[in-house]
Amino acid sequence: MYRLLIRLLRETRGQNLPEYALLLLLVALGAIAAVQELGCAVNCAFEVAGEAVAEATGKIPPGEPISCNKKCM
């Protein structure tokens, strides 16, 4: 791994290391945004499921609207 890193730093042909770094940054930012959005949606789904279970077990009165209070995005 060390030799590969040294070779990439010294390599002058093809793409430059800054271009790879920018590409990696772009991919990382896209992944972070996607994971945050997915996390919010999953959290909302668990909240709705928890309220449905609470309603079914009688811990909250029936007929209450079951919805997510979080605003994703």
Residue pairs with C-beta under 8 A, 6 or more apart in sequence:
8 17
8 20
9 17
37 72
37 73
40 70
40 72
40 73
41 72
43 70
44 68
44 70
44 72
45 68
47 68
47 69
47 70
48 66
48 67
48 68
51 60
51 64
51 66
52 66
54 60
55 61
55 62
55 64
55 66
